[in-house]
Amino acid sequence: MNHRTSWLTAAVAVAFALFMSPLAARAAAAAAEDKAFDKRFIKEAAQFSYAENEISRLARDKSNSDGVKHFAEIVIGGQKKLLEELKDVADKHDYHLTDELTDKQKETKSRLARLEGTDFDVQYLSSSIEDHKAMIDLFERASKECEDENLRKFADRKLPMLHEHLTNAEELYRKVKSKER
């Protein structure tokens, strides 16, 4: 190889590296963003599940309605199973679950704890409906966008339970609300 060919090969290599560096950086940033969504999904799913569990325990103990108490038991059981499965998936990837509630969840729990009777039932069910809608949106996104295949499958498996809880909460809300009048 002559000097001119060596120089040309080196110049092409440098130009290629300079051109590819931004592309590689963008690819690395996109991969980090995907992993960030996976971690965010795990965190938000755990927070939701812990909050639903705590608030439903409050409903089980505080409500005068057998229907609300039964719904709360169903939610507690479903969220317990969701957390167990989420922990298994998270542990495989060294993600850690948090049982720390958000400020909004703490405020909701505190507000509900001060209510009684039908007022409590209506607010509990309204909160559960709102939370389940938000979680269905998050789980639908996760079932498509999580980088980790196990997280996508987990989210997809849990969607029917979340939809069932939402439907049950909406039906019960209508019944309780009609008794309020």
Backbone as CSV, one residue per row, in Angstrom:
resi,resn,N_x,N_y,N_z,CA_x,CA_y,CA_z,C_x,C_y,C_z
1,MET,0.856,-1.164,0.000,0.000,0.000,0.000,0.902,1.227,0.000
2,ASN,0.631,2.138,-0.899,1.482,3.318,-0.953,1.008,4.378,0.047
3,HIS,1.787,5.401,0.165,1.534,6.454,1.139,0.197,7.148,0.875
4,ARG,-0.092,7.376,-0.395,-1.331,8.066,-0.753,-2.548,7.223,-0.395
5,THR,-2.531,5.934,-0.619,-3.634,5.047,-0.279,-3.812,4.976,1.233
6,SER,-2.732,4.934,1.987,-2.795,4.909,3.450,-3.443,6.179,3.978
7,TRP,-2.984,7.293,3.400,-3.542,8.563,3.838,-5.028,8.632,3.525
8,LEU,-5.455,8.189,2.354,-6.853,8.208,1.946,-7.679,7.282,2.842
9,THR,-7.169,6.117,3.148,-7.860,5.176,4.032,-8.036,5.792,5.419
10,ALA,-7.011,6.437,5.927,-7.080,7.079,7.235,-8.093,8.218,7.217
11,ALA,-8.110,9.006,6.160,-9.033,10.135,6.053,-10.478,9.632,6.014
12,VAL,-10.713,8.570,5.251,-12.058,7.988,5.181,-12.464,7.455,6.559
13,ALA,-11.556,6.814,7.255,-11.845,6.278,8.586,-12.192,7.397,9.562
14,VAL,-11.448,8.485,9.515,-11.714,9.623,10.403,-13.063,10.248,10.058
15,ALA,-13.314,10.450,8.777,-14.587,11.032,8.352,-15.757,10.137,8.766
16,PHE,-15.599,8.853,8.599,-16.637,7.898,8.986,-16.881,7.970,10.494
17,ALA,-15.809,8.012,11.274,-15.934,8.078,12.737,-16.629,9.363,13.155
18,LEU,-16.260,10.483,12.523,-16.890,11.753,12.866,-18.371,11.759,12.499
19,PHE,-18.719,11.148,11.385,-20.107,11.082,10.949,-20.903,10.126,11.829
20,MET,-20.313,9.012,12.173,-21.023,7.993,12.939,-21.150,8.341,14.413
21,SER,-20.225,9.131,14.944,-20.280,9.474,16.367,-21.618,10.089,16.765
22,PRO,-22.131,11.100,16.022,-23.437,11.648,16.395,-24.558,10.606,16.287
23,LEU,-24.468,9.753,15.271,-25.486,8.711,15.134,-25.410,7.727,16.291
24,ALA,-24.205,7.351,16.652,-24.021,6.435,17.780,-24.489,7.092,19.072
25,ALA,-24.201,8.369,19.209,-24.640,9.087,20.412,-26.158,9.144,20.478
26,ARG,-26.803,9.405,19.339,-28.270,9.429,19.317,-28.839,8.055,19.623
27,ALA,-28.221,7.014,19.098,-28.684,5.649,19.372,-28.517,5.313,20.845
28,ALA,-27.399,5.721,21.425,-27.167,5.473,22.859,-28.174,6.249,23.694
29,ALA,-28.462,7.486,23.295,-29.451,8.290,24.033,-30.839,7.670,23.926
30,ALA,-31.194,7.168,22.743,-32.502,6.521,22.572,-32.593,5.264,23.425
31,ALA,-31.523,4.486,23.477,-31.518,3.270,24.301,-31.647,3.636,25.779
32,ALA,-30.962,4.684,26.196,-31.058,5.122,27.599,-32.470,5.602,27.903
33,GLU,-33.098,6.290,26.936,-34.464,6.763,27.128,-35.422,5.571,27.251
34,ASP,-35.212,4.533,26.430,-36.037,3.325,26.525,-35.900,2.698,27.902
35,LYS,-34.666,2.571,28.377,-34.448,1.996,29.711,-35.055,2.900,30.775
36,ALA,-34.984,4.203,30.557,-35.578,5.138,31.516,-37.086,4.920,31.585
37,PHE,-37.734,4.671,30.440,-39.173,4.392,30.460,-39.434,3.087,31.203
38,ASP,-38.618,2.068,30.975,-38.792,0.799,31.695,-38.748,1.034,33.201
39,LYS,-37.752,1.800,33.643,-37.621,2.082,35.078,-38.790,2.917,35.580
40,ARG,-39.203,3.898,34.782,-40.351,4.725,35.180,-41.609,3.873,35.285
41,PHE,-41.784,2.974,34.334,-42.948,2.085,34.372,-42.946,1.257,35.654
42,ILE,-41.810,0.675,35.982,-41.716,-0.138,37.196,-42.040,0.707,38.426
43,LYS,-41.470,1.889,38.492,-41.701,2.767,39.643,-43.172,3.146,39.752
44,GLU,-43.764,3.601,38.660,-45.158,4.043,38.700,-46.113,2.879,38.934
45,ALA,-45.832,1.724,38.348,-46.688,0.562,38.565,-46.643,0.135,40.029
46,ALA,-45.462,0.157,40.623,-45.330,-0.210,42.040,-46.042,0.804,42.924
47,GLN,-45.852,2.085,42.653,-46.514,3.116,43.460,-48.028,2.990,43.364
48,PHE,-48.533,2.783,42.166,-49.965,2.611,41.971,-50.462,1.415,42.769
49,SER,-49.753,0.330,42.655,-50.189,-0.900,43.305,-50.174,-0.763,44.828
50,TYR,-49.109,-0.203,45.369,-49.049,0.025,46.821,-50.173,0.961,47.272
51,ALA,-50.396,2.028,46.521,-51.434,2.990,46.885,-52.814,2.347,46.837
52,GLU,-53.102,1.626,45.757,-54.400,0.953,45.649,-54.593,-0.037,46.790
53,ASN,-53.527,-0.713,47.147,-53.581,-1.668,48.243,-53.910,-0.958,49.562
54,GLU,-53.183,0.093,49.869,-53.408,0.820,51.125,-54.792,1.460,51.172
55,ILE,-55.183,2.106,50.092,-56.480,2.783,50.061,-57.619,1.769,50.091
56,SER,-57.429,0.624,49.439,-58.464,-0.416,49.465,-58.564,-1.070,50.842
57,ARG,-57.467,-1.176,51.558,-57.531,-1.662,52.946,-58.348,-0.699,53.800
58,LEU,-58.152,0.584,53.560,-58.937,1.595,54.252,-60.421,1.403,53.929
59,ALA,-60.740,1.176,52.660,-62.132,0.967,52.241,-62.709,-0.305,52.859
60,ARG,-61.916,-1.346,52.888,-62.383,-2.609,53.482,-62.748,-2.408,54.954
61,ASP,-61.970,-1.615,55.657,-62.195,-1.407,57.087,-63.229,-0.327,57.388
62,LYS,-63.392,0.621,56.496,-64.175,1.805,56.792,-65.566,1.827,56.164
63,SER,-65.738,1.179,55.036,-67.006,1.263,54.317,-68.115,0.505,55.052
64,ASN,-69.348,0.999,54.883,-70.525,0.297,55.413,-71.186,-0.552,54.332
65,SER,-70.692,-0.459,53.112,-71.281,-1.156,51.973,-70.577,-2.496,51.740
66,ASP,-71.370,-3.567,51.711,-70.797,-4.890,51.425,-70.177,-4.916,50.027
67,GLY,-70.808,-4.234,49.075,-70.276,-4.178,47.710,-68.922,-3.500,47.652
68,VAL,-68.779,-2.411,48.368,-67.509,-1.681,48.386,-66.448,-2.519,49.095
69,LYS,-66.819,-3.144,50.198,-65.865,-4.000,50.924,-65.398,-5.155,50.028
70,HIS,-66.336,-5.757,49.297,-65.991,-6.868,48.394,-65.056,-6.381,47.278
71,PHE,-65.389,-5.240,46.691,-64.528,-4.674,45.651,-63.134,-4.398,46.205
72,ALA,-63.063,-3.831,47.396,-61.768,-3.533,48.016,-60.949,-4.813,48.190
73,GLU,-61.582,-5.903,48.598,-60.874,-7.187,48.750,-60.333,-7.679,47.410
74,ILE,-61.131,-7.519,46.369,-60.689,-7.932,45.022,-59.467,-7.111,44.604
75,VAL,-59.525,-5.812,44.832,-58.405,-4.935,44.467,-57.162,-5.317,45.268
76,ILE,-57.320,-5.551,46.560,-56.181,-5.927,47.407,-55.516,-7.192,46.870
77,GLY,-56.325,-8.205,46.563,-55.778,-9.459,46.029,-55.096,-9.268,44.686
78,GLY,-55.726,-8.504,43.808,-55.147,-8.259,42.484,-53.848,-7.475,42.554
79,GLN,-53.811,-6.474,43.411,-52.601,-5.661,43.530,-51.476,-6.430,44.206
80,LYS,-51.825,-7.303,45.146,-50.795,-8.129,45.788,-50.114,-9.013,44.740
81,LYS,-50.918,-9.632,43.897,-50.372,-10.498,42.846,-49.574,-9.674,41.827
82,LEU,-50.081,-8.497,41.469,-49.372,-7.624,40.538,-47.997,-7.271,41.094
83,LEU,-47.939,-6.908,42.364,-46.659,-6.545,42.984,-45.683,-7.715,43.020
84,GLU,-46.177,-8.902,43.320,-45.305,-10.087,43.361,-44.687,-10.335,41.989
85,GLU,-45.511,-10.274,40.952,-45.012,-10.505,39.594,-44.077,-9.381,39.146
86,LEU,-44.432,-8.144,39.478,-43.585,-7.011,39.115,-42.227,-7.130,39.799
87,LYS,-42.220,-7.532,41.049,-40.964,-7.702,41.786,-40.095,-8.768,41.124
88,ASP,-40.694,-9.881,40.703,-39.934,-10.933,40.025,-39.277,-10.406,38.750
89,VAL,-40.032,-9.683,37.950,-39.492,-9.143,36.698,-38.423,-8.088,37.004
90,ALA,-38.697,-7.215,37.956,-37.758,-6.142,38.291,-36.450,-6.698,38.854
91,ASP,-36.538,-7.715,39.692,-35.335,-8.305,40.295,-34.388,-8.875,39.247
92,LYS,-34.928,-9.409,38.182,-34.095,-9.989,37.122,-33.230,-8.938,36.425
93,HIS,-33.637,-7.702,36.532,-32.919,-6.622,35.848,-32.361,-5.596,36.819
94,ASP,-32.301,-5.970,38.069,-31.728,-5.119,39.111,-32.454,-3.781,39.239
95,TYR,-33.767,-3.776,38.956,-34.605,-2.616,39.224,-35.187,-2.825,40.614
96,HIS,-35.362,-1.744,41.341,-35.869,-1.855,42.706,-37.231,-1.183,42.815
97,LEU,-38.163,-1.881,43.455,-39.500,-1.332,43.649,-39.490,-0.368,44.824
98,THR,-40.347,0.617,44.730,-40.502,1.544,45.833,-41.912,1.410,46.388
99,ASP,-42.015,1.491,47.711,-43.348,1.496,48.309,-43.713,2.904,48.768
100,GLU,-42.944,3.873,48.297,-43.183,5.275,48.620,-44.333,5.802,47.761
101,LEU,-45.369,6.297,48.412,-46.499,6.857,47.691,-46.150,8.265,47.207
102,THR,-46.773,8.668,46.118,-46.602,10.033,45.632,-47.336,10.976,46.583
103,ASP,-47.041,12.258,46.470,-47.742,13.241,47.302,-49.250,13.198,47.037
104,LYS,-49.620,13.045,45.787,-51.046,12.973,45.433,-51.696,11.748,46.081
105,GLN,-51.022,10.615,46.057,-51.572,9.403,46.662,-51.702,9.559,48.179
106,LYS,-50.715,10.191,48.796,-50.783,10.436,50.240,-51.958,11.350,50.572
107,GLU,-52.141,12.375,49.753,-53.243,13.313,49.976,-54.582,12.609,49.815
108,THR,-54.710,11.750,48.800,-55.948,11.012,48.583,-56.252,10.111,49.771
109,LYS,-55.264,9.398,50.235,-55.454,8.513,51.385,-55.871,9.312,52.618
110,SER,-55.221,10.427,52.855,-55.536,11.278,53.998,-56.961,11.838,53.891
111,ARG,-57.327,12.296,52.698,-58.673,12.854,52.470,-59.725,11.775,52.700
112,LEU,-59.502,10.577,52.171,-60.464,9.486,52.339,-60.603,9.079,53.805
113,ALA,-59.507,9.107,54.526,-59.529,8.700,55.942,-60.445,9.606,56.768
114,ARG,-60.666,10.832,56.320,-61.521,11.776,57.057,-62.996,11.635,56.707
115,LEU,-63.321,10.880,55.673,-64.712,10.751,55.224,-65.406,9.565,55.885
116,GLU,-66.732,9.600,55.844,-67.543,8.527,56.424,-68.662,8.147,55.454
117,GLY,-69.215,6.956,55.649,-70.435,6.525,54.968,-70.361,6.601,53.460
118,THR,-71.480,7.042,52.878,-71.606,7.107,51.425,-70.607,8.094,50.827
119,ASP,-70.313,9.178,51.556,-69.303,10.130,51.056,-67.972,9.416,50.839
120,PHE,-67.605,8.577,51.802,-66.365,7.816,51.670,-66.435,6.902,50.450
121,ASP,-67.512,6.119,50.353,-67.647,5.151,49.258,-67.552,5.822,47.896
122,VAL,-68.268,6.934,47.730,-68.276,7.648,46.448,-66.866,8.143,46.117
123,GLN,-66.189,8.742,47.082,-64.848,9.276,46.835,-63.820,8.171,46.607
124,TYR,-63.942,7.081,47.363,-63.038,5.936,47.170,-63.182,5.383,45.754
125,LEU,-64.408,5.162,45.327,-64.642,4.593,44.001,-64.240,5.569,42.897
126,SER,-64.513,6.851,43.108,-64.117,7.863,42.133,-62.593,7.881,41.978
127,SER,-61.897,7.821,43.091,-60.428,7.792,43.076,-59.916,6.534,42.385
128,SER,-60.541,5.414,42.675,-60.125,4.147,42.067,-60.334,4.173,40.554
129,ILE,-61.441,4.756,40.114,-61.716,4.868,38.678,-60.634,5.714,38.004
130,GLU,-60.355,6.867,38.579,-59.344,7.766,38.019,-57.973,7.078,37.954
131,ASP,-57.597,6.420,39.054,-56.289,5.756,39.106,-56.207,4.598,38.120
132,HIS,-57.268,3.815,38.008,-57.234,2.682,37.081,-57.158,3.152,35.626
133,LYS,-57.832,4.233,35.304,-57.728,4.772,33.931,-56.282,5.181,33.626
134,ALA,-55.663,5.864,34.576,-54.275,6.294,34.372,-53.348,5.086,34.243
135,MET,-53.584,4.074,35.057,-52.716,2.902,35.005,-52.943,2.083,33.747
136,ILE,-54.167,2.020,33.276,-54.421,1.321,32.009,-53.640,2.005,30.890
137,ASP,-53.652,3.332,30.874,-52.866,4.065,29.864,-51.385,3.721,29.974
138,LEU,-50.857,3.730,31.207,-49.439,3.420,31.414,-49.127,1.983,30.999
139,PHE,-49.960,1.027,31.387,-49.712,-0.377,31.072,-49.850,-0.637,29.571
140,GLU,-50.784,0.042,28.904,-50.896,-0.108,27.448,-49.633,0.406,26.764
141,ARG,-49.148,1.539,27.218,-47.903,2.070,26.647,-46.744,1.111,26.923
142,ALA,-46.660,0.616,28.153,-45.570,-0.296,28.517,-45.623,-1.586,27.704
143,SER,-46.825,-2.073,27.423,-46.941,-3.327,26.668,-46.421,-3.183,25.243
144,LYS,-46.289,-1.948,24.787,-45.777,-1.690,23.436,-44.362,-1.122,23.435
145,GLU,-44.024,-0.329,24.464,-42.804,0.473,24.390,-41.675,0.062,25.322
146,CYS,-41.938,-0.791,26.293,-40.833,-1.187,27.178,-39.770,-1.900,26.361
147,GLU,-38.520,-1.587,26.651,-37.414,-2.245,25.972,-37.354,-3.719,26.374
148,ASP,-37.577,-3.967,27.650,-37.496,-5.321,28.186,-38.746,-6.127,27.810
149,GLU,-38.528,-7.236,27.136,-39.642,-8.075,26.687,-40.483,-8.588,27.862
150,ASN,-39.834,-8.938,28.973,-40.578,-9.425,30.135,-41.497,-8.356,30.708
151,LEU,-41.055,-7.110,30.678,-41.914,-6.015,31.135,-43.100,-5.814,30.194
152,ARG,-42.842,-5.908,28.885,-43.946,-5.784,27.914,-44.979,-6.877,28.148
153,LYS,-44.510,-8.103,28.336,-45.428,-9.225,28.560,-46.175,-9.072,29.877
154,PHE,-45.470,-8.635,30.921,-46.092,-8.410,32.219,-47.219,-7.383,32.086
155,ALA,-46.915,-6.252,31.452,-47.913,-5.196,31.286,-49.115,-5.716,30.509
156,ASP,-48.858,-6.461,29.461,-49.940,-7.005,28.640,-50.799,-7.986,29.437
157,ARG,-50.165,-8.814,30.274,-50.904,-9.792,31.103,-51.781,-9.115,32.145
158,LYS,-51.365,-7.965,32.638,-52.083,-7.288,33.725,-53.218,-6.389,33.230
159,LEU,-53.215,-6.058,31.958,-54.262,-5.176,31.442,-55.681,-5.711,31.657
160,PRO,-55.958,-7.002,31.424,-57.332,-7.481,31.666,-57.789,-7.279,33.119
161,MET,-56.902,-7.502,34.078,-57.254,-7.292,35.482,-57.570,-5.818,35.733
162,LEU,-56.739,-4.926,35.204,-56.966,-3.500,35.401,-58.284,-3.054,34.771
163,HIS,-58.586,-3.572,33.580,-59.859,-3.258,32.926,-61.033,-3.792,33.743
164,GLU,-60.898,-4.984,34.279,-61.961,-5.567,35.099,-62.194,-4.740,36.360
165,HIS,-61.112,-4.333,37.020,-61.245,-3.490,38.208,-61.933,-2.171,37.859
166,LEU,-61.550,-1.575,36.729,-62.156,-0.319,36.297,-63.652,-0.505,36.058
167,THR,-64.026,-1.534,35.328,-65.440,-1.799,35.044,-66.220,-2.009,36.337
168,ASN,-65.668,-2.803,37.250,-66.339,-3.056,38.523,-66.489,-1.773,39.336
169,ALA,-65.446,-0.956,39.364,-65.505,0.308,40.109,-66.556,1.240,39.512
170,GLU,-66.622,1.313,38.184,-67.607,2.183,37.528,-69.033,1.728,37.825
171,GLU,-69.275,0.415,37.758,-70.614,-0.113,38.050,-70.999,0.147,39.504
172,LEU,-70.081,-0.117,40.406,-70.340,0.089,41.823,-70.520,1.579,42.131
173,TYR,-69.745,2.411,41.485,-69.870,3.863,41.668,-71.287,4.317,41.311
174,ARG,-71.806,3.844,40.179,-73.165,4.222,39.758,-74.191,3.781,40.805
175,LYS,-74.032,2.571,41.340,-74.968,2.072,42.353,-74.900,2.896,43.632
176,VAL,-73.699,3.145,44.098,-73.521,3.901,45.338,-74.002,5.343,45.149
177,LYS,-73.680,5.922,44.018,-74.064,7.304,43.726,-75.592,7.430,43.671
178,SER,-76.284,6.437,43.113,-77.749,6.497,43.028,-78.393,6.385,44.410
179,LYS,-77.751,5.719,45.340,-78.253,5.609,46.716,-78.054,6.917,47.487
180,GLU,-77.095,7.711,47.016,-76.738,8.962,47.677,-77.872,9.987,47.566
181,ARG,-78.650,9.881,46.518,-79.701,10.879,46.260,-80.859,10.749,47.171
